[in-house]
Amino acid sequence: MKRLISYSCFILLFCMAISANGKVLLPQILSSNMVLQRDQTVTIWGFANAGERITVKFAGQTRKVTTGESGNWSVELKPLKTSWKPQTLTVSGTNKIVLTNILVGEVWLCSGQSNMEYAMRKLVKIPKPKNEKLGFPSDEVAKANNDQIRIFLVNRKTLNKPDSIHKSWSVARDSALRAFSAPGYFFAKELQEKLGVPVGMISSAVSGSAIEPWIAEGAFQAADEFRNQKVSNDPGKFYHTMIEPLTKFKIRGFLWYQGETNCFLNESLSYANKMKTLIDSWRKAWNSGDLPFYYVQIAPFNYAKTTGKVILTSDTEPQFWEAQTQLLRLANTGMISTNDLTDTNEDLHPTYKWEVGRRLALVALAKTYHQKIAWSGPLYKSATFSSGQAILNFDHLNTQSGSVSGFTIAGRDGKFIPAGAHIDGGHVIVSASAISDPVAVRYNWTENPSGTLFSEGLPALPFRTDNPLTNQFRPN
């Protein structure tokens, strides 16, 4: 409540300042070089004196509005067609603002903690990755010169303040790109190449952040799972300063890479419920239905070796992965695995960010843009047990035969042992000679996964057939 009051006070003081200087002003997110979302009604808004007449012109459209007592104003433009050619937007009142070099295409917001914040400049300093099949674009910033990709890096200290320079958006190159999210940029690069349209990326991420600060306090209070509970980790801290000011800006969808901080707290079902609350509340804030929400399964790390107030075990991370997987039961969601994207389990920030961005783009290209491409590794669906074997069914399993590793199997005593596995007719058959009556199977159920179940070069998500969250997590 305290944060809500202070935020309201800021808005009040801000409007008083507007009235004092008499200038028409725009928010930070509206600037030259931006990309506006195509095929949707677009909102242009800002601040001015009370009763001031404002005129907005863009792409052959003219909109006029008179500000209310608060000085706030907004207009809506009819859905815009894709535009590769730079255009100019003008806002006129007491003064005139001219925004130039504006494109119309696809806009995405990427958010989370340090693995999403991971800046492009860091790629120059890392050792050459071991997996040569995934490439190594260490010189990406030096060669980047695609003016169809635009980027906006959120500064949590200034996003709520008016913009007088109108240069917050940048073409994705040089110093602006060096500071930008690597997963976000490589997502945009893949999307722009495959769609052939302008792409705008907004990065709003904070290193070390838990999930709670990205969720408004009111969203927790409205969720059945958290009503009348005290939620820790400073809920709303980053939502009000880094997300809420963006909610009028139309976007196509969200990318999310976060979870390590909550995994250190040994969360599972509670994290799934918090993430559900985040997804629901962000979609509601943008007032655009079930906006696509695509996210990253956190990478393997030796959590069990860490020391702290919360005791972690070898099951901590697999259980967290399991919690992340539950969100796939929500509409318009998708998750990528990073199980194969680390060279050492001692690094909480694995370096293959270009592949993270590419895999997220594959999900978007398939699910949002309806391209007929492979976008997911095998995803466990169901199991039957017969004649000493487990027969596993998967979605996205395009391999018809071959041996695979990474499986364990258990009988009625609940003790898991290594198992043999092979693909036969689109199913994975798992067994172990020591267990004649198996009842459960696990795959990559370890914080050091090495399983070889892939499809079209994309890894299967870890799972266990005896997943307790299936009946505990309640999707919409």
N, C-alpha and C positions, 0 to 999 in steps of 0.2 A: 504494500500500500504506500509506503514511504516513497518508493521509486516512482509510482504512478503520480503522486502529488508533485514531486520535483519535476517530472517531465511536463506536467500541465503548467507548472509555474514557468518553465522555460518557454513554452509556447506563448504564454501570456506576455512575458517580458519581450519576447521576440517580436510579437505583433506591435507592442508599444514602440519598439525601436524602429519598426517599419514606418509607423505613422510619423515619427519624429523626422526621419530623413526624406520622406516623400518619394522614394524611388520604387519603381517596380523591380522586384527581385525574383530569382528562380532558385529552386533547390539544387543541391550539388549534382544530383543525378541527371539533370537536364543541362547539357552543354554541347558545344561544338564537338564534332567527331563521333557523336553517339550513333548507335543503331536503334531504330524504333521497331517494335514488333509488328510484323506483317499480319494481315488477315484478322486483326482484332481492333476493336474500338480503342483508340489511344487517348490517354488523359494527359493534358498539359496543364500545369498548375503553378501557383506562385503566391506572392505576397505584394501588397501595395497599400495605399491609403484607403480608408473606408470610403465607399461611394465612388471610387475611381473607375473609369471606363477603360476596359482592357480589350485589345484586339490581337488575335493570334492568327498568323497566316502560315500555311505549309501545304505543299503539294496540291495547289489549286483550291484549297479549302480556306475559308475565312470564318472565324468564330469570334463573337463578341460577348462580353460579360461585364457586369458591374459588381464590384466587390461589396461584401456585406460589412457589418460593423467591425468584424475582426480584421478585415483587410485581406483575408484569404480569398482566393479565386481559383476556379478550374474550368476548363472547357474540354469537350470530347471531340476528337476527330473521327470521322468515319473510317472503317478498316482500310488500311493502306496496302497497296500492291508492292511487291518486291521491287526495290530500286538499287541498282548497282551504281547509278550516277549520283554524285554528291548533290544534295539539295540544301536550301537555306530555310530556316524557320525564324520568323520575326515575332516579337512580342512588343506591343506598343501601348504606352500609357503616358504618364508624365515624362517618361524617358523611353527610349527604344533599345531593345536588346536584339542582336542579330547572331543567331547560331548558324555556323557554316559546316560544310563537309559532312552532312547527315545522310546516312544510308537507311534502308528499310530491309529487314531480313529476320533472322532468328536470334532471340535473346535468351540467355540462360543465366541463372544465379548459382554460383558454387559457394559452399560454406562448410564449416567444420573446424577442426583444430589443426595442428602443425603439419600433418601430412597433406592437407588441402592448401594450407598457407605456403608450403614449400616453394620457395622462389626459384625462378628460372636461372638466376645467376649461380645457384649452387651446383648446377649440372657441370659447370666448367671445372669445378674443384674435386669432383668425386673420382675414385679409381675406376678404371674400365670394368664394367659389369661382366660377370662370368658367363651369363647366358647370351652368347653371340647372336642367337636366332632373333632376339628382341631388339637388336640394333643398339646404337649408342649416339644419340644426337647431341653431343657435348657442345657443338658449335651452332646450335639452333638460333640463339639470339643474334649471332653475327650475320647469319644468312637470312633471317626473317625480314621480309619486306612485302607482305601481303596486306594491302590497304583495305581489303575486304574483311579483315578481322580487327575488331575494336575491343578495347579493354577498359574496365573501370575498377579501380582498386579502392575499396571502402576504407576510409580513415575514420575510426570510431570517435575521434575528437572533433571532427569537423562536419560529419555527414548531416547533422541536425542544423547546421548553420547555413545561412544563405550564401549563394555563390556570386561573386562579383567579377570573376575572371572568365568563367565559362569554358574552362579547359580541363575539366575533370576526366573526360573520356580521352583516350589516346589511340592512335593506330598501334597495333601490336608489334613494336620494334624498339630498338635502342634502350634507353634507361627505363622507360615505362614497362617494357617487357621483362627486363632483368628483375624487376621487383614483383612481378606478377606470379600468380599461382601456376606452377608447372602442370598439374593435372587439368586445370581449367583451360590453359592455353592449348595443350595437345588435344583436348576434347574439341575445342573450337577449330583447330587446324583440320582434324579429321572430318568434322561436320561440314566445314566450308568446302573442302575438296570434294566430298561425296555429293553434297547438295548443290554446289555451285551458286550459293547465295551469300550475302553478307551475314556475318555472325558477330554478335556482341556478347561479351562475357563480363559478368559482374562478380568480383571475388570479395566475399565478406567472411573472413576466417580469423581465428585467434589461437595462437599456439598454446597448448596446454589446457584448453577450455574443456570443461565437462559439457554435457548436453543441456543441463538445466538452465544456464544463462541465456540460451537461445530460444527459450520458451517463456512467453509472458505469464506473469503470476495468475492472471485471470483464466488462462487456458488450463493451468493445473487445477484451479478451483472448479472449472466446468467439467473436468474429466471424472468419470465415475471412479477410476482407480486411485485418484488423488484428492477427491473431495474431502474437506475437513482434515487434511493432513498437512503437516509442516514439511515442505520440501526444502532440502538443503542445497548447497552449492550455488547460492545466489541467483535464484531464478529471475529471468527478465533482464539481467545486467547487460547482455549484448543484444537482446532482442530489441529493446527500446532505442538503442543508439546505432545499431548496425543493420537491422532488418526492417523495423517499422517504418522508417523514413523512405524505404524503397517500395512500399506496398502499392502505391498508385502507379508505379512504372510497370507497364505490361511486359510480361515475360512468357516464354514457352514452357519453362519448367525449372526444376531444382536438381542440383547435384550435391551430394552430402558425403563427406569423408571425415568421420569422427567416431570415437568410441574408446580409444586407448585409456583416457583418463577414467572413464567409468568402469573399464575392465580391471583397472588397478584396484577398484573398490569391490571387485568380485560380484558384479551385478549380472543378472541374467534376465528373468522375467520382468523385473522392475525396469530394466533398460528398454526392453521391447515396448512396454507400456508408455514410457517417456517418449520414445521415438514416435510412437503412434500419435501421442498428444502433439508433438511438434509438427508432424505431417498434417494432421487435421487442422491445427490452428494456423499454419502458414497458408494452406489452401484457402481457408476461410478469410484470412487477411487480404489475400489477393482477389477474393470474390470471383474466382474463375473455375469453380467446380473442382474436379479431380485432376489438378495440374500434375504432369509427370513428376515423379520423385525417384531418382536413380541414385544408388549409393554404393559405397565400397565396403566390403568385408575387411576388417582390420587384418593387417599382415601378421604372420607368425612371429612370436617373440617369446623369450624365456621368462615369462611372468613368474613361474614357480621358483626361479632363482633369486627373485628380488626379495628385499626385506622391508618391512614397514608395519604400520599398525594393523593392516588387513593381511591375514595369512592367505597366500595364493598357492594353488596346487597345479598339477599337470592337467587337471580338468577345467581350470578356470577359463582359459581361452576357448577351448572347444564349446563349452557351455555358453560363452558369450557369442560365438559364431551362430550357435543354435538360436539364440535370442534374436540376433540380427535377421536370420532367415525367416522368422515369423512374420516380418513386415511384408514379405512377398504375398501374403494373403490379403493385403490391402489392394484396392484397385489402382491401376496405373503406377505400379512400383516395379523396380528391377534392381538386382544386386550383382556385382561382379566379385569374383574371387581373386585374391592376391596370394594364394598359397604358394605359387611358384615364382613370386616376384621378390624374392629376397636372397641375398648371397650369404647372409649370416643372421642367426637368430638373436644376436646381441645388438642389432640395430633396430631401434624403434621407428626409424624413418628410412625404410628401404628406398633405393634410388630409382627404381624403374617407373618413374612418374609418367613418362611418355606412353608406356603401355597401359597404365591406369587410365589415362585420358582417352586412349584409343578404345579400350574396352567399354568405357562408359559411353563413348560415341556409338559403338556398335549397338548397344542397347537402345539408345535414342533413335538411331537410324531404322532399326527394326520395329520398335514398339510405337514410336511417335510419328515417324515418317514413312512407315509401312514398306520399307525396302525388304526384299526377299534375300536376307543374308543370315549367316550363322552368327548368333549374338550371345549365346549362353553355353557354358559347359553342361555336362549331364547334371540333372536336378532330380534327386531321389523322389519317387512318387509312392511306391508301395512295395510290400514284400509278402511272399508266401513261403512256408516251410514244409518241405516234404522229402521223405527218403534221405534224411541226413543232409539235405542241402537247403540253402536259402536262395530263392529266385527273386531278384530285385528288378523292379520296373522303374524306368527313368523317362523324364522328358528330355529332349535335346540330346539323346544318345544316337549318333549317326553311324557309329562303328558297329559292324556286324559280327566281328570275331576278334580273338586275340586274348592273351593273358594280361592281367592288370594286377597291381599291387596296392598295398595300403589298407587292406581289410583285416578286421578281427571279428571273431565270432564267439558266441557264448551259449552254453546249455542252460539248464534250469538252475544251476548253482550260481549263475551270474558272473562267472569268471571268464574274461575275454582272453583268447589266445590268437596268435597270428593265423590267418586263413589263406588258402589259395583261392584265386578268383579268375574267371575267364568270361568273355563275352560270347554269347551264343544266341543268335536270332534276335538281337536287340535287347536281350536281358543279360544281367550279370549274375552268374552262378557262383555262389560262395560256399565253401565247405572246409572242414578240417577233420582228418582221420580220427583224432582223439575225441570228437564230439559227434555222437550218433543222433542226438535229438536237439538240434539247435533251436534257439528261440529269439535270438537277437544278433544283429550285425552292426558294426560301426565302420566308418570310412574316414581316414585321416583324423581320427579322434586323438589328436596330440598337438601340442604347441610346436612340434618339429615335424610337420607333415612331409611325406615323400611319396605319396600315392601317385599312380600313373594313369588314373582314369581321366581321359581327356576326350573331347570331341571337337573337331575342327580347330585344334590348337588351343582350346579353352578348357580350363580345369573344372572338374566336378566340385560342387560345394560339399564341404564336410557334413556328415550327418550320422545319426544313430536311429535305428528302426524303432527303438523303445523311447521315443522322444516324449517327455512328460509335458512339454509346453504346448503340444498340439491341443490339449484339452484345457489348458490354463489361460492361454492368450486368447482374448476375445476381439476379433477384428470387427470392423464396422458392419 
